[in-house]
Amino acid sequence: MGRECCYGKEIKREGAIQLQTNLYFVRHAHSTYTPDEWGRPLSNKGQMDAERITQRLKKEDIQHVLSSPYKRAMQTVQGIADLIGKEVILDQGFRERKLASVPVEDFNKAIKKLWEEPSFSYEGGESNIDAKRRGVKATYRILEKYEEENVVIGTHGNIMVLIMNYFDSQYDVDFWQSLAMPDIYRMTFVGLRLKEINRIE
């Protein structure tokens, strides 16, 4: 994981100034399970954790807030959007990867198979290749639209790690299993080039 440092917009290297874009990927807080994937809300614990996310992110000079259209992701980042007086912009590119058209018997085992066979998909679901392509395309779009700004993105564990893996292969299925709920990772870019990834405590 990257070294914690230098998270403002500008860093100096040998007398030159490099302008940075910071993307704060926020894995949603704990939700109350319902079969409605899109409308599943945060649990009471999740709501309390979302408030802590707001308090942590208010130190980061956030200019924009985007989110997956799933309710639990939106609710997790709504507080920071309210704090800076901005609407949450919904982006389908950051929705969770669809695993299958029906519930799988063993969720963790199913995810591991997808990482072991990136082109494989369950019936009605997305392969790692397809989900990653969707997430990375959305990420590049955000980097170009909000260059040199600080952007929060409310999202989900699987798609977040697939995006991170595209830029740095150390972020894999084992890393996914270690994620907290919620969790924040800041990806710092110079132009379209990843500089570093840091967990925000």
C-alpha positions as CSV (number, residue, x, y, z in Angstrom):
1,M,0.0,0.0,0.0
2,G,1.2,3.5,-0.7
3,R,2.9,5.7,1.9
4,E,0.6,8.2,3.6
5,C,1.6,11.7,2.6
6,C,1.1,14.7,0.4
7,Y,-2.7,14.5,-0.2
8,G,-3.2,18.1,-1.3
9,K,-3.7,19.1,-4.9
10,E,0.0,20.0,-5.4
11,I,3.2,18.1,-4.8
12,K,6.7,19.3,-5.6
13,R,9.3,17.1,-7.2
14,E,12.8,18.6,-8.0
15,G,11.4,22.1,-8.2
16,A,8.4,21.2,-10.4
17,I,4.8,21.3,-9.3
18,Q,2.7,18.3,-10.2
19,L,-1.1,18.8,-10.0
20,Q,-3.0,15.8,-8.5
21,T,-6.5,14.4,-8.7
22,N,-7.6,12.5,-5.6
23,L,-10.4,9.9,-5.9
24,Y,-11.8,8.8,-2.5
25,F,-13.4,5.4,-3.0
26,V,-15.8,4.7,-0.2
27,R,-17.0,1.2,0.3
28,H,-20.5,1.5,1.7
29,A,-21.4,1.0,5.4
30,H,-23.3,-2.0,6.8
31,S,-26.7,-2.5,5.2
32,T,-29.9,-4.3,6.3
33,Y,-30.3,-7.3,4.0
34,T,-33.3,-7.3,1.6
35,P,-33.6,-9.1,-1.8
36,D,-33.8,-5.6,-3.4
37,E,-30.2,-5.1,-4.4
38,W,-30.9,-1.5,-5.5
39,G,-32.9,-0.4,-2.6
40,R,-31.2,-2.1,0.3
41,P,-30.7,0.6,3.1
42,L,-28.1,1.1,5.7
43,S,-28.6,-0.6,9.0
44,N,-28.6,1.4,12.3
45,K,-24.9,0.6,12.6
46,G,-24.3,1.5,9.0
47,Q,-25.9,4.9,9.6
48,M,-23.6,5.6,12.5
49,D,-20.6,4.6,10.5
50,A,-21.7,6.8,7.7
51,E,-21.6,9.8,10.0
52,R,-18.0,8.9,10.9
53,I,-17.2,8.7,7.2
54,T,-18.6,12.3,6.9
55,Q,-16.5,13.5,9.8
56,R,-13.3,12.0,8.3
57,L,-13.9,13.2,4.8
58,K,-14.6,16.8,5.8
59,K,-10.9,17.2,6.4
60,E,-10.1,16.3,2.8
61,D,-11.3,19.5,0.9
62,I,-13.8,17.5,-1.2
63,Q,-15.3,19.2,-4.2
64,H,-17.6,16.6,-5.7
65,V,-19.5,13.5,-4.6
66,L,-20.5,10.6,-6.9
67,S,-22.1,7.3,-6.1
68,S,-23.3,4.0,-7.3
69,P,-27.1,4.2,-7.7
70,Y,-27.6,1.6,-5.0
71,K,-29.2,3.1,-1.9
72,R,-26.6,1.8,0.6
73,A,-23.8,3.5,-1.3
74,M,-25.7,6.8,-1.7
75,Q,-26.6,6.9,2.0
76,T,-22.9,6.3,3.0
77,V,-21.7,9.4,1.1
78,Q,-24.8,11.6,1.4
79,G,-23.5,13.3,4.6
80,I,-20.3,14.7,2.9
81,A,-22.4,15.9,0.0
82,D,-24.7,17.7,2.4
83,L,-21.7,19.2,4.2
84,I,-20.2,20.7,1.0
85,G,-23.6,21.7,-0.4
86,K,-23.5,19.4,-3.5
87,E,-25.8,16.9,-5.0
88,V,-24.7,13.2,-5.1
89,I,-24.1,12.5,-8.8
90,L,-25.2,8.9,-9.6
91,D,-22.9,6.9,-11.9
92,Q,-23.8,3.4,-13.1
93,G,-20.1,2.6,-13.6
94,F,-19.6,2.3,-9.9
95,R,-22.5,0.0,-9.1
96,E,-21.6,-3.4,-7.6
97,R,-20.7,-6.2,-10.0
98,K,-23.6,-8.5,-10.7
99,L,-22.6,-11.9,-9.5
100,A,-25.4,-14.0,-11.0
101,S,-29.1,-13.9,-11.8
102,V,-29.9,-16.0,-8.8
103,P,-28.2,-16.2,-5.4
104,V,-25.1,-18.4,-5.4
105,E,-24.6,-21.2,-2.8
106,D,-21.3,-20.0,-1.5
107,F,-20.6,-16.3,-2.0
108,N,-16.9,-16.2,-1.1
109,K,-16.2,-19.3,-3.1
110,A,-18.0,-17.8,-6.1
111,I,-15.9,-14.6,-5.9
112,K,-12.7,-16.6,-5.7
113,K,-13.6,-18.5,-8.9
114,L,-14.2,-15.2,-10.7
115,W,-10.7,-14.0,-9.7
116,E,-9.1,-17.3,-10.7
117,E,-10.8,-17.2,-14.1
118,P,-11.2,-13.6,-15.1
119,S,-13.2,-14.3,-18.2
120,F,-15.7,-16.6,-16.5
121,S,-19.1,-15.5,-15.5
122,Y,-22.1,-17.1,-13.7
123,E,-25.4,-17.1,-15.6
124,G,-26.7,-13.5,-15.7
125,G,-23.6,-12.1,-14.0
126,E,-20.5,-10.2,-14.9
127,S,-17.0,-11.7,-15.3
128,N,-14.0,-9.9,-13.7
129,I,-13.0,-8.7,-17.1
130,D,-16.4,-7.1,-17.8
131,A,-16.9,-5.6,-14.4
132,K,-13.4,-4.2,-14.3
133,R,-13.8,-2.7,-17.8
134,R,-17.0,-0.9,-16.7
135,G,-15.4,0.4,-13.5
136,V,-12.2,1.6,-15.1
137,K,-14.0,3.3,-17.9
138,A,-16.0,5.3,-15.3
139,T,-12.8,6.1,-13.3
140,Y,-11.1,7.5,-16.4
141,R,-14.2,9.5,-17.2
142,I,-14.1,11.0,-13.7
143,L,-10.3,11.8,-13.9
144,E,-10.9,13.7,-17.1
145,K,-14.0,15.6,-15.9
146,Y,-12.7,16.5,-12.5
147,E,-9.0,16.9,-13.1
148,E,-7.0,18.3,-10.2
149,E,-9.9,18.1,-7.8
150,N,-10.9,15.9,-4.8
151,V,-13.8,13.5,-5.5
152,V,-15.6,11.1,-3.3
153,I,-17.1,8.0,-4.9
154,G,-19.6,5.9,-3.0
155,T,-19.2,2.3,-4.2
156,H,-18.9,-1.4,-3.3
157,G,-16.2,-3.8,-2.3
158,N,-16.0,-6.0,-5.4
159,I,-16.0,-3.2,-8.0
160,M,-13.7,-1.0,-6.0
161,V,-11.0,-3.7,-5.8
162,L,-11.4,-4.6,-9.4
163,I,-10.7,-0.9,-10.3
164,M,-7.7,-0.8,-7.9
165,N,-6.4,-4.1,-9.4
166,Y,-6.3,-2.6,-12.8
167,F,-3.9,0.1,-11.6
168,D,-1.9,-2.1,-9.2
169,S,-2.1,-5.9,-9.2
170,Q,-1.4,-6.2,-5.5
171,Y,-5.1,-5.4,-4.8
172,D,-6.6,-8.8,-5.3
173,V,-9.2,-11.2,-3.9
174,D,-7.3,-11.6,-0.7
175,F,-7.2,-7.8,-0.3
176,W,-11.0,-7.7,-1.0
177,Q,-11.5,-10.2,1.9
178,S,-9.6,-7.9,4.2
179,L,-11.8,-4.8,3.6
180,A,-13.7,-3.2,6.4
181,M,-17.3,-2.0,6.0
182,P,-17.2,1.0,5.5
183,D,-13.7,1.6,4.2
184,I,-12.0,4.5,2.4
185,Y,-9.1,4.3,-0.1
186,R,-7.7,7.4,-1.7
187,M,-6.3,6.9,-5.2
188,T,-4.0,9.8,-6.2
189,F,-3.3,10.5,-9.8
190,V,-1.1,12.8,-11.8
191,G,-3.0,13.2,-15.0
192,L,-4.2,9.7,-15.8
193,R,-1.2,8.0,-14.1
194,L,-1.7,6.5,-10.6
195,K,0.8,7.9,-8.1
196,E,-0.3,6.1,-5.0
197,I,-3.1,4.4,-3.1
198,N,-3.6,5.1,0.6
199,R,-6.2,3.9,3.1
200,I,-7.9,6.7,5.0
201,E,-8.1,5.7,8.7
